[in-house]
Amino acid sequence: MSRLRRGLITATVLLVSLALVLLGTNTLMNSRTFQLTGEIVHRVDTDDRVVALTFDDGPTEHAEEVVRTLDGLGVRATFYVTGRELEENPRMGALIAEAGHELGNHTYSHQRMVFRSADFTTSEIERTDAAIRETGYSGEITFRPPNGKKLYILPSYLAEHDRTTVTWDVEPDSAEVSDAGTIAEATVRQVRPGSIVLLHPMYDARTPTRDALSSIVESLTADGYRFVTVSELLALRPSR
């Protein structure tokens, strides 16, 4: 075999190996059901017809409309807020807490938590924890990484502090959807006992999500579901 041919084979093997490593890293980073260390939960295995509504990002001024809708429906939910937006809108954070909802940690700056240092990870989480406590909220603070992305440093921090990575199994408004009815129908169709529903109602462009909320709750309630916060849902897990 010529030297050139051996060189080409070696280069091809290296490129294929690199591609497989990159594919594996991307798959791990984006998995909602697996991480290298610590516990990750995307839903809870239960026969009880319970579901957790969760809202990512914010709080913004739209939190007031969401809280008002939930109050009218008699439902408690979990709001995964960013520390920066919480500091910018402290009144909205206090409103969420006073209404009896759960506040979860969605990092301080909503940057992707991969290829980040341990110090950066610690700062992003602990600054947001502190901002959440400033609202008067005293319950458990669960954690969700931005876009669900994680590799090793973030799960390691959470495991060391006995905290669970919370993802989701239902995300009806992830695509560009302009129809509240479509969002509601997709949610009801995908929910099963123990589901965690992710919605994004906090920004101006998310009017369809806010408009879908009442229909989602009413339809699932008619199907026999009751709504719990994420910490309440996690408490239903079988003994580990």
C-alpha positions as CSV (number, residue, x, y, z in Angstrom):
1,M,0.0,0.0,0.0
2,S,1.4,3.4,-1.0
3,R,2.2,6.0,1.6
4,L,-0.4,8.3,0.0
5,R,-3.1,5.7,0.3
6,R,-2.2,5.0,4.0
7,G,-2.3,8.7,4.6
8,L,-5.7,9.0,3.1
9,I,-7.1,6.1,5.1
10,T,-5.7,7.5,8.3
11,A,-7.2,10.9,7.6
12,T,-10.6,9.3,6.8
13,V,-10.5,7.3,10.0
14,L,-9.7,10.5,12.0
15,L,-12.5,12.5,10.3
16,V,-15.0,9.7,10.9
17,S,-13.9,9.4,14.6
18,L,-14.2,13.2,15.0
19,A,-17.6,13.2,13.4
20,L,-18.8,10.4,15.8
21,V,-17.4,12.3,18.8
22,L,-19.2,15.5,17.8
23,L,-22.4,13.6,17.1
24,G,-22.3,11.9,20.5
25,T,-21.5,15.2,22.3
26,N,-24.4,16.9,20.5
27,T,-26.8,14.1,21.4
28,L,-25.7,14.1,25.0
29,M,-25.9,17.9,25.3
30,N,-29.5,17.9,24.0
31,S,-30.9,14.8,25.6
32,R,-33.9,15.5,27.8
33,T,-33.6,12.0,29.5
34,F,-29.9,11.3,30.1
35,Q,-26.9,13.0,31.5
36,L,-23.5,11.8,32.7
37,T,-23.9,12.4,36.4
38,G,-26.7,13.4,38.8
39,E,-30.4,13.0,38.2
40,I,-32.5,14.3,35.3
41,V,-36.3,14.2,35.1
42,H,-38.4,14.9,32.0
43,R,-41.5,13.3,33.5
44,V,-42.5,11.2,36.4
45,D,-43.7,7.6,36.0
46,T,-47.1,7.5,37.7
47,D,-50.6,6.3,37.2
48,D,-51.9,9.4,38.9
49,R,-53.4,11.8,36.3
50,V,-51.2,14.7,37.3
51,V,-49.4,17.2,35.1
52,A,-47.0,20.1,35.8
53,L,-47.3,23.3,33.8
54,T,-44.0,25.1,33.5
55,F,-43.1,28.5,31.9
56,D,-39.6,29.4,30.8
57,D,-37.9,32.8,30.7
58,G,-38.8,36.1,32.2
59,P,-40.5,37.3,34.2
60,T,-41.7,40.1,32.0
61,E,-44.8,42.2,32.2
62,H,-46.7,39.4,30.6
63,A,-46.3,37.4,33.8
64,E,-49.2,39.3,35.2
65,E,-51.6,38.1,32.5
66,V,-50.4,34.5,33.0
67,V,-50.8,34.7,36.8
68,R,-54.3,36.2,36.4
69,T,-55.3,33.4,34.0
70,L,-54.0,30.7,36.4
71,D,-55.7,32.3,39.3
72,G,-59.0,32.3,37.4
73,L,-58.5,28.6,36.7
74,G,-57.4,27.7,40.2
75,V,-54.1,26.2,39.0
76,R,-50.6,26.5,40.4
77,A,-47.6,26.2,38.1
78,T,-43.8,26.5,38.0
79,F,-42.1,29.6,36.5
80,Y,-38.5,29.0,35.4
81,V,-37.1,32.6,35.6
82,T,-33.7,34.1,34.7
83,G,-31.9,36.1,37.4
84,R,-31.3,39.0,35.1
85,E,-35.0,39.4,34.1
86,L,-36.0,38.9,37.7
87,E,-33.8,41.7,38.8
88,E,-35.3,43.9,36.1
89,N,-38.8,43.0,37.0
90,P,-38.9,42.4,40.7
91,R,-42.6,43.2,41.0
92,M,-43.5,40.4,38.6
93,G,-41.4,37.9,40.6
94,A,-43.1,39.0,43.8
95,L,-46.5,38.7,42.1
96,I,-45.7,35.1,41.0
97,A,-44.6,34.2,44.5
98,E,-47.5,35.9,46.3
99,A,-50.0,34.0,44.0
100,G,-48.6,30.7,45.3
101,H,-46.7,29.5,42.3
102,E,-43.3,27.9,42.3
103,L,-40.2,29.8,41.1
104,G,-37.5,27.7,39.4
105,N,-34.0,28.6,38.4
106,H,-33.3,29.1,34.7
107,T,-29.8,30.6,35.2
108,Y,-28.9,34.3,35.4
109,S,-28.2,35.2,31.8
110,H,-29.8,32.3,29.8
111,Q,-26.5,31.4,28.2
112,R,-26.1,27.8,27.1
113,M,-24.5,25.9,30.0
114,V,-22.0,23.9,28.0
115,F,-18.3,24.4,27.7
116,R,-18.5,26.8,30.7
117,S,-16.2,26.9,33.7
118,A,-17.2,25.7,37.2
119,D,-17.1,29.3,38.4
120,F,-19.4,30.5,35.7
121,T,-21.8,27.7,36.4
122,T,-21.8,28.4,40.1
123,S,-22.4,32.1,39.6
124,E,-25.3,31.6,37.1
125,I,-27.1,29.4,39.5
126,E,-26.4,31.0,42.8
127,R,-27.1,34.6,41.7
128,T,-30.5,33.4,40.4
129,D,-31.3,31.5,43.6
130,A,-30.6,34.8,45.5
131,A,-32.8,36.8,43.2
132,I,-35.6,34.3,43.6
133,R,-35.3,34.5,47.4
134,E,-35.6,38.3,47.2
135,T,-39.2,37.8,45.8
136,G,-40.2,36.3,49.2
137,Y,-40.5,32.8,47.7
138,S,-39.5,30.3,50.3
139,G,-40.2,26.9,48.6
140,E,-38.0,24.5,46.8
141,I,-36.1,26.0,43.9
142,T,-35.8,23.4,41.1
143,F,-33.5,24.0,38.1
144,R,-33.8,23.9,34.3
145,P,-30.9,24.6,32.0
146,P,-31.5,27.0,29.1
147,N,-32.6,25.1,26.0
148,G,-32.2,21.9,28.1
149,K,-28.5,21.8,27.3
150,K,-25.9,20.3,29.6
151,L,-22.7,18.2,29.5
152,Y,-20.7,17.5,32.6
153,I,-19.9,20.6,34.7
154,L,-23.5,21.7,35.2
155,P,-24.8,18.2,36.1
156,S,-21.9,17.8,38.5
157,Y,-22.7,21.0,40.3
158,L,-26.3,20.0,40.6
159,A,-25.5,16.6,41.9
160,E,-23.1,18.0,44.5
161,H,-25.9,20.2,45.7
162,D,-28.6,17.5,45.6
163,R,-30.5,19.2,42.9
164,T,-32.3,17.6,39.9
165,T,-32.0,18.6,36.3
166,V,-35.6,19.2,35.2
167,T,-36.5,19.0,31.5
168,W,-39.8,18.2,29.9
169,D,-41.7,15.8,27.7
170,V,-44.3,18.1,26.1
171,E,-43.3,21.4,24.3
172,P,-46.2,22.4,22.0
173,D,-45.0,25.9,21.2
174,S,-41.3,25.2,20.3
175,A,-42.0,25.7,16.6
176,E,-43.3,28.9,15.0
177,V,-46.9,28.5,15.8
178,S,-49.4,31.4,15.4
179,D,-52.5,29.5,16.4
180,A,-53.5,29.1,20.0
181,G,-55.8,26.2,19.1
182,T,-53.0,24.3,17.6
183,I,-50.9,24.8,20.7
184,A,-53.7,23.7,23.0
185,E,-54.5,20.6,20.8
186,A,-50.9,19.5,20.7
187,T,-50.6,19.8,24.5
188,V,-53.7,17.8,25.3
189,R,-52.7,15.1,22.7
190,Q,-49.2,14.7,24.1
191,V,-49.8,14.9,27.8
192,R,-49.8,11.6,29.8
193,P,-49.8,11.0,33.6
194,G,-46.7,12.6,35.1
195,S,-46.0,14.9,32.2
196,I,-44.0,18.2,32.4
197,V,-45.3,20.7,29.9
198,L,-43.0,23.5,28.8
199,L,-44.6,26.7,27.5
200,H,-43.0,30.1,26.6
201,P,-45.6,32.9,27.3
202,M,-43.3,35.7,28.4
203,Y,-42.6,37.8,25.3
204,D,-44.7,39.9,22.9
205,A,-44.6,37.3,20.1
206,R,-46.0,34.6,22.4
207,T,-49.6,35.8,22.4
208,P,-50.8,32.5,21.0
209,T,-49.3,30.6,23.9
210,R,-50.9,32.9,26.5
211,D,-54.2,32.6,24.6
212,A,-54.0,28.8,24.6
213,L,-53.5,28.5,28.4
214,S,-57.2,28.5,29.4
215,S,-58.1,25.9,26.8
216,I,-55.1,23.6,27.9
217,V,-56.2,23.7,31.5
218,E,-59.9,23.3,30.8
219,S,-59.4,20.4,28.4
220,L,-56.9,18.5,30.7
221,T,-59.2,19.1,33.7
222,A,-62.1,17.6,31.7
223,D,-59.8,14.6,31.0
224,G,-59.4,14.1,34.8
225,Y,-56.0,15.7,35.2
226,R,-55.0,17.8,38.2
227,F,-52.2,20.3,38.1
228,V,-49.1,20.3,40.4
229,T,-45.9,22.2,40.7
230,V,-42.6,20.6,39.6
231,S,-41.5,20.0,43.2
232,E,-44.9,18.3,44.0
233,L,-44.5,16.2,40.9
234,L,-41.0,15.1,41.9
235,A,-42.3,14.1,45.3
236,L,-44.4,11.5,43.5
237,R,-41.4,9.6,42.2
238,P,-41.0,6.0,43.4
239,S,-38.4,5.6,46.2
240,R,-34.9,5.6,44.8
